[in-house]
Amino acid sequence: MYDQYNRKIEYMRISITDRCNLNCTYCKGFDALTHNDILRYEEILDICKVAVQLGIGYFKITGGEPCARKGYLSFIESLKKMDGVHEVTITTNASLLKKEDMDTLKRIGIDGINVSLDTLDKECYKEITGKDCIDLVVHNILYMKSIGLHVKINSVLLDETRDEEFLNLIDFGNLHSIPIRFIERMPMKDDKVSHRTKKDILSLLDNVEIDKNKYGNGPASYYQTNRGTVGFIEPVHGKFCDQCNRIRLTSTGYLKACLFHKDGMNVRNRTNLEDMMKEIIYNKPQGHDFEKDMAGISMSKIGG
């Protein structure tokens, strides 16, 4: 389906839980929902069926930490089997994954796994996340890669991260042929704003050339450098609203067409679900105003 600005909306991000086992400095400080607040998997699948009818075939499973919710593997398998679904991927911090979980993701044909990882330094990781589990995360990344899963690393551009840590992440990604994307931090509600940008990272590298290859369905731009490939997602300084192809479903059933704007609707248990989704998609705002103001809701309430 196309919105009023002729953008083809074909991608939905689904938050299946607001819970997370980490306590990252840029994503903490909210009251967790109760189990009855969040959508049942059957409800999410019903919403996805309507989404598919409207032309949405690409789904990203997020949280909180999606692996923290019981039954997530069976849910993903059911979504993968749904007629009209082209691709299902997942975003995770990789700290809760067990070998059998990763083997199951391989078996059911997950199309990609984005791992959130802001540093490889053990102490810095502990300071950011509140947990001492970087060795397990790296082990799981390498295991997923070894069994043929498509892995990417997402790293938030934090002011407190040293240049050396950014370079270590780039080297790690290229050593193991894992695309790494640095994500510009968005000024959400009450969140500290980061001033790090793509320009800061590229200034640390030599022989920088634009890479026109596509490594997924998202808005990342990539560059070839003396240290290999590096990608960036810039919602503020590289505003890509004219290319935005997504909507977001929160764990409580609220459907949002834009991170910044407050518009959206609760689509839980709605008999007129298709009409509501059509309205939300068609009226998707033309763009955000992060460059002028903060959003009215925290990222943790919307989903990753």
C-alpha positions in Angstrom: 0.0 0.0 0.0 1.1 3.6 -0.7 0.7 6.5 1.7 -0.4 10.0 0.7 3.1 10.9 -0.3 3.4 7.9 -2.7 5.8 6.0 -0.4 5.4 2.2 -0.6 4.8 0.9 2.9 6.0 -2.7 3.0 7.9 -3.1 6.3 6.6 -3.5 9.8 8.7 -3.5 13.0 7.0 -5.5 15.8 7.9 -5.2 19.4 6.9 -8.4 21.2 7.9 -7.3 24.6 9.1 -4.2 26.5 11.3 -6.3 28.8 15.0 -6.5 28.5 17.7 -8.3 30.5 20.2 -5.4 30.0 19.9 -1.9 31.5 21.6 0.2 28.9 22.3 3.8 29.8 20.4 5.2 26.9 17.4 2.9 27.2 16.5 2.5 30.8 14.2 4.2 33.4 10.7 3.1 32.5 8.0 1.0 34.2 7.7 -2.5 32.7 4.3 -3.6 31.6 2.5 -6.6 33.0 2.0 -9.7 31.0 -1.7 -8.9 30.4 -0.7 -5.6 28.9 1.1 -7.0 25.9 -0.3 -8.6 22.8 -0.7 -12.3 22.7 1.2 -14.0 19.8 -2.2 -14.9 18.3 -3.2 -11.2 18.3 0.1 -10.2 16.6 -0.3 -12.8 13.9 -3.9 -11.6 13.2 -2.5 -8.1 12.8 0.2 -9.4 10.5 -2.3 -11.2 8.3 -4.1 -7.9 7.7 -0.7 -6.2 7.1 0.2 -8.7 4.5 -3.2 -8.1 2.7 -2.2 -4.4 2.6 1.2 -5.2 0.9 3.5 -5.5 3.9 5.7 -8.5 3.5 8.8 -7.6 5.5 8.8 -7.9 9.3 11.4 -7.1 12.0 10.9 -8.6 15.4 12.1 -6.3 18.2 11.7 -5.7 22.0 12.8 -4.7 24.5 14.8 -7.9 24.1 12.6 -10.3 22.0 14.5 -13.3 23.2 13.4 -12.5 26.8 9.8 -13.5 25.9 8.9 -17.2 26.1 7.7 -18.7 22.8 9.3 -16.2 20.5 10.8 -18.9 18.3 7.4 -20.6 17.7 6.0 -17.1 16.9 8.7 -16.4 14.4 8.2 -19.8 12.8 4.5 -19.1 12.4 5.1 -15.7 10.9 7.7 -17.2 8.5 5.1 -19.7 7.3 2.4 -17.1 6.7 1.4 -16.6 3.0 2.7 -13.3 1.6 5.5 -12.9 4.1 8.8 -12.3 2.2 11.2 -11.7 5.0 11.4 -12.0 8.8 14.4 -10.6 10.8 15.1 -10.0 14.4 17.0 -7.5 16.5 18.7 -8.8 19.7 21.5 -8.1 22.2 22.4 -11.8 21.7 23.1 -12.3 25.4 20.2 -14.7 26.0 20.7 -16.9 23.0 21.5 -20.5 23.6 23.0 -22.8 21.0 19.7 -24.6 20.4 18.0 -21.2 19.9 20.4 -20.2 17.2 20.1 -23.6 15.6 16.3 -23.2 15.6 16.5 -19.8 14.0 18.7 -21.4 11.3 16.2 -24.2 10.8 13.1 -22.0 10.6 14.9 -19.8 8.1 15.3 -16.4 9.8 16.3 -14.0 7.2 18.7 -11.9 9.3 19.8 -11.1 12.8 20.8 -7.6 13.9 22.9 -7.6 17.1 23.0 -4.5 19.2 26.6 -4.0 20.3 28.1 -0.6 21.2 31.6 -1.7 22.3 33.9 -4.6 22.4 35.7 -3.3 25.6 34.7 -5.5 28.5 34.5 -2.7 31.1 32.8 -0.2 28.8 30.2 -2.8 27.8 29.5 -3.4 31.5 29.2 0.4 32.1 26.8 0.8 29.2 24.6 -2.3 29.8 25.0 -3.0 33.5 26.0 -6.7 32.7 29.3 -8.5 32.3 28.4 -10.7 29.3 30.4 -9.3 26.4 32.3 -12.6 26.0 29.0 -14.5 25.6 27.7 -12.0 23.1 30.8 -12.2 20.9 30.7 -16.0 21.1 27.1 -16.1 20.0 27.8 -13.7 17.1 30.6 -15.9 15.8 28.5 -19.0 16.3 25.6 -17.5 14.3 28.0 -16.6 11.6 29.6 -20.1 11.6 26.2 -21.8 10.9 25.4 -19.4 8.0 23.0 -17.0 9.6 23.0 -13.4 8.2 24.3 -11.3 11.0 24.7 -7.5 11.2 25.9 -5.4 14.1 24.1 -2.2 15.2 26.1 0.3 17.3 24.7 3.5 18.8 26.9 6.5 18.4 27.5 7.5 22.0 29.5 10.5 23.1 31.3 8.5 25.8 32.6 5.9 23.3 36.3 6.4 22.5 37.5 6.5 18.9 39.5 3.4 19.5 36.4 1.5 20.4 34.7 2.5 17.2 37.7 1.3 15.2 37.8 -2.0 17.1 34.1 -2.6 16.1 34.9 -1.8 12.5 37.9 -4.2 12.5 35.9 -6.9 14.2 33.1 -6.6 11.6 35.3 -6.7 8.6 37.5 -9.5 10.0 34.4 -11.8 10.3 32.6 -10.3 7.2 29.8 -8.9 9.4 28.3 -5.6 8.3 28.5 -3.0 11.0 26.2 0.1 11.1 26.6 3.0 13.4 23.2 4.5 14.4 22.8 8.2 15.2 21.0 8.6 18.5 17.5 10.2 18.2 16.3 12.8 20.7 13.4 10.9 22.1 11.5 11.9 25.2 13.8 12.7 28.2 16.7 11.0 26.4 20.1 12.5 26.4 21.1 13.6 22.9 24.3 12.3 21.4 26.4 14.6 19.3 28.4 11.9 17.5 27.8 11.7 13.7 28.9 9.9 10.7 31.4 12.6 10.0 33.2 11.8 13.3 33.7 8.2 12.4 34.7 8.8 8.8 37.3 11.3 9.9 39.1 8.3 11.6 39.3 6.4 8.4 41.2 6.7 5.1 40.4 6.0 1.4 36.7 6.6 2.0 34.4 5.9 -0.9 30.6 5.5 -1.1 29.5 1.9 -1.4 26.3 1.8 -3.5 25.6 -1.8 -2.7 22.4 -2.6 -0.7 22.9 -4.8 2.4 19.2 -4.9 3.5 15.8 -3.2 3.4 16.7 -0.4 5.7 18.0 3.2 5.2 21.7 2.5 6.0 24.3 4.1 3.7 27.6 2.3 3.4 31.2 3.3 2.7 34.3 1.4 1.7 37.4 2.5 3.7 40.9 1.4 4.5 39.5 -0.7 7.3 36.7 -2.3 5.2 33.0 -1.6 4.9 31.2 0.6 7.4 27.5 1.6 7.4 25.5 4.5 9.0 21.9 5.1 9.9 21.3 8.9 10.3 17.7 9.8 11.2 18.7 13.4 12.1 21.7 14.5 10.0 20.9 12.2 7.1 17.1 12.5 7.2 15.6 9.8 5.0 11.9 10.3 5.6 11.2 10.5 1.9 12.3 6.9 1.6 10.7 5.6 4.8 8.8 2.4 4.1 7.8 1.3 7.6 5.2 1.3 10.4 5.7 0.1 14.0 3.6 -2.1 16.2 4.2 -1.7 19.9 3.9 -4.6 22.4 0.6 -3.3 23.6 -1.0 -3.0 20.1 -0.4 0.6 19.3 0.4 1.1 15.6 2.6 4.1 14.8 3.6 5.4 11.4 6.5 7.6 12.6 8.8 7.5 15.7 8.6 11.3 16.2 4.9 12.0 15.8 2.3 11.0 18.4 -0.3 9.9 15.8 -1.3 6.3 15.7 -4.0 4.0 16.9 -4.5 1.1 19.3 -5.4 -1.7 16.9 -5.9 -4.4 19.6 -9.2 -6.3 19.3 -10.5 -4.1 16.6 -13.2 -5.4 14.3 -12.4 -2.8 11.7 -8.7 -3.5 11.8 -8.1 -3.3 8.0 -9.8 0.1 7.7 -7.8 1.4 10.7 -4.5 0.2 9.3 -5.3 1.7 5.9 -5.9 5.0 7.6 -2.7 4.9 9.6 -0.6 4.0 6.6 -2.2 6.5 4.2 -1.9 9.3 6.8 1.8 8.6 7.6 3.4 12.0 8.3 5.7 13.4 5.6 8.6 13.6 8.0 9.9 13.9 11.5 11.1 17.1 13.3 13.9 15.6 15.4 16.2 18.4 14.2 13.9 20.9 16.0 12.5 19.0 19.0 12.3 15.7 21.0 9.7 13.1 20.4 6.9 12.8 22.8 7.6 9.2 23.9 10.6 7.3 24.9 12.1 4.7 22.6 11.6 2.0 25.2 7.9 2.4 25.0 7.8 2.1 21.2 10.2 -0.8 20.7 13.6 -1.0 19.1 
